[in-house]
Amino acid sequence: MAFLSIIRRWALREHLSIREIARRTKLSRNTIRKYLRSGAVELEFKVAERPSKLDPFAAKLSGWLKTEAGKSRKQRRT
């Protein structure tokens, strides 16, 4: 995320205060402080694996789409 690199550049190279960085980015001072203390280069978000509601019907739907692909353009469902 480029946003984190901008925050780190302002703090480490340009020696801006946390308050000034917060004012420019419209983020909380606590958030800016957390980003600088973590030392991370990129933010990572953990996304839990969840099954789709269409998973039980995936085989049937893909079969339907394969049969529809052979039809003419106006009779085809997408």
Phi and psi in degrees as GROMACS dihedral restraints (atoms count N, CA, C in turn):
[ dihedral_restraints ]
;  ai    aj    ak    al  type     phi  dphi    fc
    3     4     5     6     1   -70.4    20    10
    4     5     6     7     1   -23.7    20    10
    6     7     8     9     1   -63.1    20    10
    7     8     9    10     1   -40.6    20    10
    9    10    11    12     1   -67.1    20    10
   10    11    12    13     1   -37.8    20    10
   12    13    14    15     1   -67.5    20    10
   13    14    15    16     1   -34.3    20    10
   15    16    17    18     1   -65.1    20    10
   16    17    18    19     1   -43.7    20    10
   18    19    20    21     1   -62.3    20    10
   19    20    21    22     1   -44.5    20    10
   21    22    23    24     1   -64.9    20    10
   22    23    24    25     1   -39.2    20    10
   24    25    26    27     1   -63.9    20    10
   25    26    27    28     1   -45.3    20    10
   27    28    29    30     1   -61.8    20    10
   28    29    30    31     1   -39.6    20    10
   30    31    32    33     1   -76.4    20    10
   31    32    33    34     1   -43.9    20    10
   33    34    35    36     1   -90.0    20    10
   34    35    36    37     1   -38.9    20    10
   36    37    38    39     1   -89.8    20    10
   37    38    39    40     1   -48.0    20    10
   39    40    41    42     1   -91.2    20    10
   40    41    42    43     1    -4.6    20    10
   42    43    44    45     1    53.7    20    10
   43    44    45    46     1    42.8    20    10
   45    46    47    48     1   -79.3    20    10
   46    47    48    49     1   151.0    20    10
   48    49    50    51     1   -75.4    20    10
   49    50    51    52     1   160.9    20    10
   51    52    53    54     1   -62.8    20    10
   52    53    54    55     1   -36.2    20    10
   54    55    56    57     1   -64.0    20    10
   55    56    57    58     1   -40.9    20    10
   57    58    59    60     1   -68.5    20    10
   58    59    60    61     1   -39.8    20    10
   60    61    62    63     1   -63.4    20    10
   61    62    63    64     1   -41.8    20    10
   63    64    65    66     1   -63.5    20    10
   64    65    66    67     1   -37.8    20    10
   66    67    68    69     1   -66.4    20    10
   67    68    69    70     1   -40.6    20    10
   69    70    71    72     1   -72.8    20    10
   70    71    72    73     1   -37.4    20    10
   72    73    74    75     1   -92.7    20    10
   73    74    75    76     1   -12.6    20    10
   75    76    77    78     1    61.1    20    10
   76    77    78    79     1    32.9    20    10
   78    79    80    81     1  -107.7    20    10
   79    80    81    82     1   163.5    20    10
   81    82    83    84     1   -69.3    20    10
   82    83    84    85     1   149.4    20    10
   84    85    86    87     1   -62.8    20    10
   85    86    87    88     1   -34.5    20    10
   87    88    89    90     1   -64.6    20    10
   88    89    90    91     1   -37.8    20    10
   90    91    92    93     1   -66.1    20    10
   91    92    93    94     1   -44.1    20    10
   93    94    95    96     1   -61.0    20    10
   94    95    96    97     1   -44.6    20    10
   96    97    98    99     1   -61.9    20    10
   97    98    99   100     1   -41.1    20    10
   99   100   101   102     1   -63.5    20    10
  100   101   102   103     1   -43.0    20    10
  102   103   104   105     1   -63.3    20    10
  103   104   105   106     1   -41.3    20    10
  105   106   107   108     1   -71.4    20    10
  106   107   108   109     1   -36.6    20    10
  108   109   110   111     1   -71.3    20    10
  109   110   111   112     1   -31.3    20    10
  111   112   113   114     1   -67.3    20    10
  112   113   114   115     1   -32.9    20    10
  114   115   116   117     1    73.8    20    10
  115   116   117   118     1     8.1    20    10
  117   118   119   120     1   -74.9    20    10
  118   119   120   121     1   144.7    20    10
  120   121   122   123     1   -86.0    20    10
  121   122   123   124     1   -37.1    20    10
  123   124   125   126     1  -129.4    20    10
  124   125   126   127     1   144.9    20    10
  126   127   128   129     1   -79.2    20    10
  127   128   129   130     1   141.6    20    10
  129   130   131   132     1  -122.9    20    10
  130   131   132   133     1   129.0    20    10
  132   133   134   135     1  -108.1    20    10
  133   134   135   136     1   130.3    20    10
  135   136   137   138     1   -89.6    20    10
  136   137   138   139     1   121.2    20    10
  138   139   140   141     1  -112.5    20    10
  139   140   141   142     1   121.9    20    10
  141   142   143   144     1   -73.5    20    10
  142   143   144   145     1   142.0    20    10
  144   145   146   147     1   -72.9    20    10
  145   146   147   148     1   123.4    20    10
  147   148   149   150     1  -130.3    20    10
  148   149   150   151     1   142.2    20    10
  150   151   152   153     1   -73.3    20    10
  151   152   153   154     1   148.7    20    10
  153   154   155   156     1   -80.8    20    10
  154   155   156   157     1   154.4    20    10
  156   157   158   159     1   -71.9    20    10
  157   158   159   160     1   -18.2    20    10
  159   160   161   162     1   -90.7    20    10
  160   161   162   163     1    -4.5    20    10
  162   163   164   165     1   -54.6    20    10
  163   164   165   166     1   -42.5    20    10
  165   166   167   168     1   -64.7    20    10
  166   167   168   169     1   -21.8    20    10
  168   169   170   171     1  -107.4    20    10
  169   170   171   172     1     5.8    20    10
  171   172   173   174     1   -61.8    20    10
  172   173   174   175     1   -43.1    20    10
  174   175   176   177     1   -64.8    20    10
  175   176   177   178     1   -43.4    20    10
  177   178   179   180     1   -65.8    20    10
  178   179   180   181     1   -42.4    20    10
  180   181   182   183     1   -65.1    20    10
  181   182   183   184     1   -43.0    20    10
  183   184   185   186     1   -66.2    20    10
  184   185   186   187     1   -34.6    20    10
  186   187   188   189     1   -64.0    20    10
  187   188   189   190     1   -43.2    20    10
  189   190   191   192     1   -61.2    20    10
  190   191   192   193     1   -43.5    20    10
  192   193   194   195     1   -66.1    20    10
  193   194   195   196     1   -34.3    20    10
  195   196   197   198     1   -66.9    20    10
  196   197   198   199     1   -39.3    20    10
  198   199   200   201     1   -70.7    20    10
  199   200   201   202     1   -34.6    20    10
  201   202   203   204     1   -70.9    20    10
  202   203   204   205     1   -24.9    20    10
  204   205   206   207     1   -65.3    20    10
  205   206   207   208     1   -25.5    20    10
  207   208   209   210     1   -81.2    20    10
  208   209   210   211     1   -12.7    20    10
  210   211   212   213     1   -80.6    20    10
  211   212   213   214     1   168.0    20    10
  213   214   215   216     1   -70.2    20    10
  214   215   216   217     1   165.0    20    10
  216   217   218   219     1   -60.0    20    10
  217   218   219   220     1   -39.6    20    10
  219   220   221   222     1   -77.7    20    10
  220   221   222   223     1   -20.9    20    10
  222   223   224   225     1   -96.7    20    10
  223   224   225   226     1    -2.4    20    10
  225   226   227   228     1   -83.5    20    10
  226   227   228   229     1   140.6    20    10
  228   229   230   231     1  -102.0    20    10
  229   230   231   232     1   147.8    20    10
